[in-house]
Amino acid sequence: MRTATEIVKGIRQTEKSTRLAKHDQYLVEVALDANKIEIRHAIEQLFAVKVVQVNTQRGHGKWRLLRYRWGRRPDWKKAFVTLAAGQKIEVKT
C-alpha cells in the first residue's frame, strides 16, 4: 500500500485551476499508475476534505531536440478533484 504523498505529487497552480477553485474543484498532479479510488483516499487523508468526484487525464511527454539528439519529456497525469460544497484546500502561492 502506497502512502498518500506517493500518490499526490502536488497541487497545480494555473489560470484554469484558479477558475475551477471557485467551483470547489482543484487540479492535482498525481502518480502515473494511481487510480481514481487511490486519489480520492489520498486527497481526503492529506487535506481532511470530502471528495465528491475525481476525473483524471494523462499527458504524454513531448519530443524535443536536446542539443543534437532527440529527447522526450516525461509523461504525467493530473486529476480534477471536486470537493463537497463549502470545502476548500488552502493553497499557498
Short mmCIF file of the C-alpha atoms (twelve columns), coordinates in Angstrom:
data_MODEL
# 
_entry.id   MODEL 
# 
loop_
_atom_site.group_PDB 
_atom_site.id 
_atom_site.type_symbol 
_atom_site.label_atom_id 
_atom_site.label_alt_id 
_atom_site.label_comp_id 
_atom_site.label_asym_id 
_atom_site.label_seq_id 
_atom_site.Cartn_x 
_atom_site.Cartn_y 
_atom_site.Cartn_z 
_atom_site.pdbx_PDB_model_num 
ATOM 1  C CA . MET A 1  0.000   0.000  0.000   1 
ATOM 2  C CA . ARG A 2  1.411   3.364  -1.032  1 
ATOM 3  C CA . THR A 3  1.279   6.447  1.130   1 
ATOM 4  C CA . ALA A 4  -0.813  9.476  0.208   1 
ATOM 5  C CA . THR A 5  2.292   11.549 -0.511  1 
ATOM 6  C CA . GLU A 6  3.464   8.990  -3.079  1 
ATOM 7  C CA . ILE A 7  0.148   9.260  -4.929  1 
ATOM 8  C CA . VAL A 8  -0.358  13.036 -4.782  1 
ATOM 9  C CA . LYS A 9  2.637   14.970 -6.086  1 
ATOM 10 C CA . GLY A 10 1.184   18.441 -5.654  1 
ATOM 11 C CA . ILE A 11 -1.495  20.979 -6.468  1 
ATOM 12 C CA . ARG A 12 -1.128  22.580 -9.924  1 
ATOM 13 C CA . GLN A 13 -1.314  26.388 -9.994  1 
ATOM 14 C CA . THR A 14 -2.577  27.526 -13.398 1 
ATOM 15 C CA . GLU A 15 -5.124  30.021 -14.657 1 
ATOM 16 C CA . LYS A 16 -7.604  27.238 -15.289 1 
ATOM 17 C CA . SER A 17 -7.149  25.758 -11.808 1 
ATOM 18 C CA . THR A 18 -7.746  29.190 -10.275 1 
ATOM 19 C CA . ARG A 19 -11.061 29.447 -12.131 1 
ATOM 20 C CA . LEU A 20 -12.020 25.914 -11.088 1 
ATOM 21 C CA . ALA A 21 -11.331 26.651 -7.408  1 
ATOM 22 C CA . LYS A 22 -14.371 28.932 -7.356  1 
ATOM 23 C CA . HIS A 23 -16.486 25.836 -8.095  1 
ATOM 24 C CA . ASP A 24 -14.819 23.658 -5.404  1 
ATOM 25 C CA . GLN A 25 -12.637 21.870 -7.989  1 
ATOM 26 C CA . TYR A 26 -8.874  21.532 -7.746  1 
ATOM 27 C CA . LEU A 27 -6.207  20.378 -10.185 1 
ATOM 28 C CA . VAL A 28 -3.827  17.852 -8.625  1 
ATOM 29 C CA . GLU A 29 -0.719  16.269 -10.121 1 
ATOM 30 C CA . VAL A 30 -0.687  12.548 -9.311  1 
ATOM 31 C CA . ALA A 31 1.378   9.410  -9.924  1 
ATOM 32 C CA . LEU A 32 1.017   7.814  -13.360 1 
ATOM 33 C CA . ASP A 33 -0.263  4.489  -12.035 1 
ATOM 34 C CA . ALA A 34 -2.713  5.928  -9.471  1 
ATOM 35 C CA . ASN A 35 -6.389  5.184  -9.982  1 
ATOM 36 C CA . LYS A 36 -9.393  7.316  -9.005  1 
ATOM 37 C CA . ILE A 37 -10.088 5.440  -5.772  1 
ATOM 38 C CA . GLU A 38 -6.488  5.835  -4.570  1 
ATOM 39 C CA . ILE A 39 -6.536  9.534  -5.490  1 
ATOM 40 C CA . ARG A 40 -9.798  10.062 -3.576  1 
ATOM 41 C CA . HIS A 41 -8.458  8.423  -0.407  1 
ATOM 42 C CA . ALA A 42 -5.136  10.271 -0.635  1 
ATOM 43 C CA . ILE A 43 -6.792  13.706 -1.011  1 
ATOM 44 C CA . GLU A 44 -9.196  13.020 1.856   1 
ATOM 45 C CA . GLN A 45 -6.325  11.891 4.071   1 
ATOM 46 C CA . LEU A 46 -3.922  14.735 3.233   1 
ATOM 47 C CA . PHE A 47 -6.306  17.692 3.290   1 
ATOM 48 C CA . ALA A 48 -9.159  16.454 5.561   1 
ATOM 49 C CA . VAL A 49 -11.889 17.185 2.998   1 
ATOM 50 C CA . LYS A 50 -14.751 15.213 1.444   1 
ATOM 51 C CA . VAL A 51 -14.157 14.337 -2.227  1 
ATOM 52 C CA . VAL A 52 -17.288 14.058 -4.379  1 
ATOM 53 C CA . GLN A 53 -15.763 13.237 -7.786  1 
ATOM 54 C CA . VAL A 54 -12.379 12.553 -9.395  1 
ATOM 55 C CA . ASN A 55 -11.664 12.909 -13.130 1 
ATOM 56 C CA . THR A 56 -8.220  12.029 -14.473 1 
ATOM 57 C CA . GLN A 57 -6.277  12.972 -17.565 1 
ATOM 58 C CA . ARG A 58 -2.947  11.657 -18.871 1 
ATOM 59 C CA . GLY A 59 -0.455  13.786 -20.725 1 
ATOM 60 C CA . HIS A 60 2.264   12.389 -22.920 1 
ATOM 61 C CA . GLY A 61 5.711   13.955 -22.909 1 
ATOM 62 C CA . LYS A 62 6.683   15.910 -25.979 1 
ATOM 63 C CA . TRP A 63 9.638   15.066 -28.161 1 
ATOM 64 C CA . ARG A 64 12.278  17.809 -28.015 1 
ATOM 65 C CA . LEU A 65 15.599  18.369 -29.696 1 
ATOM 66 C CA . LEU A 66 18.188  18.446 -26.909 1 
ATOM 67 C CA . ARG A 67 21.467  19.663 -28.298 1 
ATOM 68 C CA . TYR A 68 21.968  17.284 -31.231 1 
ATOM 69 C CA . ARG A 69 19.745  14.434 -30.039 1 
ATOM 70 C CA . TRP A 70 16.075  13.860 -29.678 1 
ATOM 71 C CA . GLY A 71 14.868  13.538 -26.108 1 
ATOM 72 C CA . ARG A 72 11.471  13.180 -24.563 1 
ATOM 73 C CA . ARG A 73 9.856   14.940 -21.618 1 
ATOM 74 C CA . PRO A 74 8.286   12.637 -19.036 1 
ATOM 75 C CA . ASP A 75 4.633   11.574 -19.170 1 
ATOM 76 C CA . TRP A 76 2.359   12.991 -16.474 1 
ATOM 77 C CA . LYS A 77 -1.092  12.583 -15.017 1 
ATOM 78 C CA . LYS A 78 -3.430  15.115 -13.470 1 
ATOM 79 C CA . ALA A 79 -6.693  14.774 -11.596 1 
ATOM 80 C CA . PHE A 80 -9.601  17.194 -11.396 1 
ATOM 81 C CA . VAL A 81 -10.894 16.751 -7.843  1 
ATOM 82 C CA . THR A 82 -14.368 18.032 -6.948  1 
ATOM 83 C CA . LEU A 83 -14.959 18.652 -3.241  1 
ATOM 84 C CA . ALA A 84 -18.195 18.779 -1.291  1 
ATOM 85 C CA . ALA A 85 -19.934 22.161 -1.248  1 
ATOM 86 C CA . GLY A 86 -18.237 24.697 1.006   1 
ATOM 87 C CA . GLN A 87 -14.978 22.761 1.465   1 
ATOM 88 C CA . LYS A 88 -11.643 24.152 0.336   1 
ATOM 89 C CA . ILE A 89 -7.990  23.224 0.070   1 
ATOM 90 C CA . GLU A 90 -5.719  26.013 1.272   1 
ATOM 91 C CA . VAL A 91 -3.089  26.621 -1.416  1 
ATOM 92 C CA . LYS A 92 -0.131  28.868 -0.638  1 
ATOM 93 C CA . THR A 93 1.171   30.874 -3.577  1 
# 
